[in-house]
Amino acid sequence: MMDDELPESVKKCLDILEENAEILANIELDLESEKEDELTPNMELHHLYDMTEDVTESAKLKRAESNLVRRQAEDSF
């Protein structure tokens, strides 16, 4: 392989990696969502409120992680 071919090969690998990382992140989110969808009967109102806050914080963290990975992938080009 010639040195001038390396950047194009690396770019293709990064494209594939970025695409697969996004797919894996979506699968992970789907699996986590399934776990969170389980209902617990007879919960108190304050427990529901706490769970809502936890889900909101979790979603914000996952979105921030996804944005960070996307920015890092863009910066590597």
N, C-alpha and C positions, 0 to 999 in steps of 0.2 A: 504494500500500500504506500502510495506517495504521501508526502507531508501535506500537500495541498488538498488531498482527499479527506484528511482527518477532520477538519472543521465541519464538512458536510455530513460525515458519518456521525460525529458527535451531536450535531444538530438533530439528525434523524432519531438518534437514541434518546435525546432529551424530549423530543416530541412524543415518542412512544411512552416514555416514562411518565410524562405529564398526563397523557391521556389515561394511562392505566392507574395512576395515582388518583385521578378524579373518579374513575369507575369504582375503585376500591373504597374511597371515601363515601361514595353514595351507597354502596352495599353496607358499609359499617353504619351509616345513618339509618338505613332501612331496618337493620337488625336491632339497633338500639331503640328505634321507634316501636318495633314489635314488643320489646320488653316493657316499654313504658305504657303500652296500650292495655296492660293487664289491669282489671278492675279489682279493687278491694272493697268488699261490702261493709256497710255500717261505719264509714269513716266520719270523723268529726270535721266540722267546718275548718278549724284551724289547721288540721292535717292537709286538707285539700288546698288551702292557701299556701302552705309551706311547699307542697309538691309543685304547685304552679310556679312559684318563685324558682325552685330548683330546675324545672324544665326550661324556663326562660333563660336562666344563667347558662345552662348546658348548651342551649341553642346558640347563644351569643358566643360562647367559647368555640364551638364547632365552626361557626361562621368565621371567626377570627383566625382559627387554624387554617381553614381552607383558603382564606385571603392571603395569609402569610406564605403558604406553599405556592400559590399562584404567582405572587410577587417574586418569590425567590426563583421560580422557574423562568419568569420573564427576564429577570436580571441576569440570568446565566447565559442568555443569548447574546 
